[in-house]
Each structure stands twice: as structure tokens, then as C-alpha cells.
Amino acid sequence: MLVFRWIVLLLLVAGILCFAMYIGTGDVRWRGRGLVIVKWTVLAGLAFFAVLILERLAIMI
């Protein structure tokens, strides 16, 4: 569980840094990288919550 939390946190920080670089430089490549990182952050977050739900279901059964 701790690994998932760190992965999501680091992806969020990386996405924020990419968008900050886009704002600072105006280079469109940074925006694209930021969007890709945000996409993977959402997927990692969904995986995290899926694991939580599956753990709860396993306890109930």
C-alpha cells in the first residue's frame, strides 16, 4: 500500500513540475509530458482504490 501511495505522490509532483516548466518556458512539449503523467497518475490512483476495494471484499468473505 505504501508503494502505491508513493507512486501516486511522485507522479503528481512530476506532473506539477512539467506544467510549471510549460508555464515558465511556453514550450508545448512540457504540456504534453504533463498530460501523459497526469493520465498515468489517474490510472495509478484507480489501481490504488481497486486494491483497497478488493482488500475490503476479501475481509468480508
SULSULTA-V845738 format. One record per pair of residues at least 12 apart in sequence whose C-alpha atoms are under 10 Angstrom apart, sorted by the first residue. I is the first residue (numbers start at 1). J is the second residue. D is the distance in Angstrom with one decimal. If there is no record, write none. Layout:
i=I j=J d=D
i=I j=J d=D
//
This chain:
i=1 j=48 d=7.7
i=1 j=51 d=8.4
i=1 j=52 d=8.6
i=2 j=48 d=10.0
i=3 j=48 d=9.6
i=4 j=44 d=7.4
i=4 j=45 d=8.0
i=4 j=47 d=8.3
i=4 j=48 d=6.1
i=4 j=49 d=9.7
i=4 j=51 d=9.5
i=5 j=44 d=9.1
i=5 j=45 d=8.4
i=5 j=48 d=7.7
i=7 j=41 d=8.2
i=7 j=44 d=7.5
i=7 j=45 d=9.0
i=7 j=48 d=9.8
i=8 j=38 d=9.8
i=8 j=40 d=8.8
i=8 j=41 d=5.8
i=8 j=42 d=8.3
i=8 j=43 d=9.2
i=8 j=44 d=6.2
i=8 j=45 d=6.4
i=8 j=48 d=8.6
i=9 j=41 d=8.5
i=9 j=44 d=9.9
i=9 j=45 d=9.6
i=10 j=41 d=8.9
i=11 j=34 d=9.7
i=11 j=37 d=6.4
i=11 j=38 d=7.3
i=11 j=39 d=9.6
i=11 j=40 d=7.6
i=11 j=41 d=5.6
i=11 j=42 d=9.3
i=11 j=44 d=8.8
i=12 j=34 d=9.5
i=12 j=37 d=7.8
i=12 j=38 d=7.0
i=12 j=40 d=9.5
i=12 j=41 d=6.5
i=12 j=42 d=9.4
i=13 j=37 d=9.6
i=13 j=38 d=9.9
i=13 j=41 d=10.0
i=14 j=33 d=9.4
i=14 j=34 d=7.6
i=14 j=37 d=7.2
i=14 j=38 d=8.8
i=14 j=41 d=9.7
i=15 j=30 d=9.4
i=15 j=31 d=9.1
i=15 j=33 d=7.8
i=15 j=34 d=4.8
i=15 j=35 d=7.4
i=15 j=36 d=8.3
i=15 j=37 d=5.5
i=15 j=38 d=5.9
i=15 j=39 d=9.5
i=15 j=40 d=9.7
i=15 j=41 d=8.5
i=16 j=34 d=7.3
i=16 j=35 d=10.0
i=16 j=37 d=9.2
i=16 j=38 d=8.9
i=17 j=30 d=9.1
i=17 j=34 d=8.0
i=18 j=30 d=5.4
i=18 j=31 d=6.6
i=18 j=32 d=8.7
i=18 j=33 d=6.6
i=18 j=34 d=5.0
i=18 j=35 d=8.8
i=18 j=37 d=8.7
i=18 j=38 d=10.0
i=19 j=31 d=5.8
i=19 j=32 d=9.0
i=19 j=33 d=8.4
i=19 j=34 d=5.8
i=19 j=35 d=8.5
i=20 j=34 d=9.2
i=21 j=34 d=9.4
i=22 j=34 d=8.6
//
